[in-house]
Amino acid sequence: MVYQLTSESALLTPVTVGATAAANRIFMAPLTRQRAQADGTPSDLQVEHYRQRAGAGLIITEATHVSATAGGAYLNTPGIHTDRHQQRWAEVAEAVHGEGGKIFVQIWHVGRVAHPLIPGGEHPVAPSAIAAEGSAHTPEGSKPLVTPRALETDEIAGIVDSFRTAARRAVDAGLDGVEIHAANGYLLHEFLGDDSNQRTDAYGGSPANRARIVVETVQAVVDEIGADRVGIRLSPGHQANGMNEADPVTVYQELLRTLADIPLAYVHLLIEPDDPTLATLRSEITSPVVINTGFVIESDFAQLESLVANGTADAVSVGRWFISNPDLVERLRTGVELTAPDQSTFYSPGAKGYTDYPTLVGQSA
Ligand SMILES: Cc1cc2nc3c(=O)[nH]c(=O)nc-3n(C[C@H](O)[C@H](O)[C@H](O)COP(=O)(O)O)c2cc1C
């Protein structure tokens, strides 16, 4: 595929998201690639992978667990809760900054998507003891997801605090900020969902109650590192990891209204542009808006351009085209053929399909 942005394209103009000045409005979406070391320490390959993609206006890293018990959904995903993790994230930050890029880490608790056969996933927890439909890729093959344990009310403060301490480590590592992962069927999304959250305490029931843990998490992280270094990702109605929200408007409206008083770096929505809820939710957001139109392999860059040109979004994020085009922004600027992503190497170990996609200068980046 070829797509050429005009030199006046809104996507090529700089944008400020909180404390971060991004050189353009084409952000790299968070992408789990399972290339971390077994203990969650980022690998040399990850340092190189992100360095190669520093031309994105902002890199949002793959989902990264906030504590030893927050991962366990997929093998070899990174963490940010030990000194070792933090040291290696500092190398990632340095590599990206050395190329003139900016980088936020996406912070994550997997909730009921954890599996006991995956390290860190021994004891899956969730708002309620309801299993997600789906399976986990364990070392013993594909296994159905298990029924999680419902968190006790007095455990929730500890979960919130693990996001705070992860955010502290991120900033201490020199990363530009964090994106709180409240999308795609993981723990925070599970609290928002009326199907996955059947609690009867202050964290379940009404939209305000279902949004409470997310608000508390945002507040704790904001108090720790400052609102201008904090983004949040939401996927209203997205049926990922067994989610099935009957009411994807009211709860997000409630959440966004509460967050409207906090000058966040950005709110990142995973939503189709023709989804009727977009306008409703967009009108509640006071911070810069990043939109990911989601899961269209022939990602329509004209549509992304118009989302920014017409003010619906301040920036867009692109996932799979960044997997296969480290210099995606440069290719769009110059109208050079894009390399198609190879799905078979999305989650495979090693450099193949990770750090060996070609760049315009003619070498493997
Ligand atoms: C291989 C892969 C890994 C992903 N990992 C994450 C992740 O860690 N966190 C997240 O919020 N979304 C994740 N997503 C969703 C992407 O951020 C993005 O929303 C999706 O790929 C649609 O955008 P695209 O059409 O530009 O690829 C992942 C998607 C893919 C294909």
The ligand as an SDF file (V2000), in Angstrom:
LIG
                    3D

 31 33  0  0  0  0  0  0  0  0999 V2000
    0.0600   -7.5590   18.0530 C   0  0  0  0  0  0  0  0  0  0  0  0
   -0.8740   -6.6190   18.7870 C   0  0  0  0  0  0  0  0  0  0  0  0
   -0.6370   -6.3530   20.1210 C   0  0  0  0  0  0  0  0  0  0  0  0
   -1.4410   -5.4290   20.8080 C   0  0  0  0  0  0  0  0  0  0  0  0
   -1.1530   -5.1060   22.1060 N   0  0  0  0  0  0  0  0  0  0  0  0
   -1.8350   -4.1330   22.7450 C   0  0  0  0  0  0  0  0  0  0  0  0
   -1.4480   -3.6870   24.0410 C   0  0  0  0  0  0  0  0  0  0  0  0
   -0.4700   -4.1470   24.6310 O   0  0  0  0  0  0  0  0  0  0  0  0
   -2.1970   -2.7170   24.6190 N   0  0  0  0  0  0  0  0  0  0  0  0
   -3.2970   -2.1640   24.0040 C   0  0  0  0  0  0  0  0  0  0  0  0
   -3.9400   -1.2870   24.5710 O   0  0  0  0  0  0  0  0  0  0  0  0
   -3.6560   -2.5490   22.7480 N   0  0  0  0  0  0  0  0  0  0  0  0
   -2.9460   -3.4870   22.1080 C   0  0  0  0  0  0  0  0  0  0  0  0
   -3.2850   -3.8350   20.8140 N   0  0  0  0  0  0  0  0  0  0  0  0
   -4.2850   -3.0440   20.0930 C   0  0  0  0  0  0  0  0  0  0  0  0
   -3.5740   -1.9260   19.2830 C   0  0  0  0  0  0  0  0  0  0  0  0
   -3.0660   -0.9230   20.1540 O   0  0  0  0  0  0  0  0  0  0  0  0
   -4.5310   -1.2480   18.2830 C   0  0  0  0  0  0  0  0  0  0  0  0
   -5.6410   -0.7430   18.9690 O   0  0  0  0  0  0  0  0  0  0  0  0
   -4.9830   -2.2240   17.1870 C   0  0  0  0  0  0  0  0  0  0  0  0
   -3.8880   -2.9040   16.6250 O   0  0  0  0  0  0  0  0  0  0  0  0
   -5.7630   -1.4950   16.0840 C   0  0  0  0  0  0  0  0  0  0  0  0
   -4.9600   -0.5230   15.4740 O   0  0  0  0  0  0  0  0  0  0  0  0
   -4.3100   -0.8050   14.0000 P   0  0  0  0  0  0  0  0  0  0  0  0
   -5.4710   -1.1180   13.1080 O   0  0  0  0  0  0  0  0  0  0  0  0
   -3.6120    0.4890   13.6540 O   0  0  0  0  0  0  0  0  0  0  0  0
   -3.3600   -1.9420   14.1560 O   0  0  0  0  0  0  0  0  0  0  0  0
   -2.5260   -4.7950   20.1380 C   0  0  0  0  0  0  0  0  0  0  0  0
   -2.7740   -5.1120   18.8000 C   0  0  0  0  0  0  0  0  0  0  0  0
   -1.9620   -5.9990   18.1230 C   0  0  0  0  0  0  0  0  0  0  0  0
   -2.2220   -6.2710   16.6600 C   0  0  0  0  0  0  0  0  0  0  0  0
  1  2  1  0
  2  3  1  0
  2 30  2  0
  3  4  2  0
  4  5  1  0
  4 28  1  0
  5  6  2  0
  6  7  1  0
  6 13  1  0
  7  8  2  0
  7  9  1  0
  9 10  1  0
 10 11  2  0
 10 12  1  0
 12 13  2  0
 13 14  1  0
 14 15  1  0
 14 28  1  0
 15 16  1  0
 16 17  1  0
 16 18  1  0
 18 19  1  0
 18 20  1  0
 20 21  1  0
 20 22  1  0
 22 23  1  0
 23 24  1  0
 24 25  2  0
 24 26  1  0
 24 27  1  0
 28 29  2  0
 29 30  1  0
 30 31  1  0
M  END
$$$$
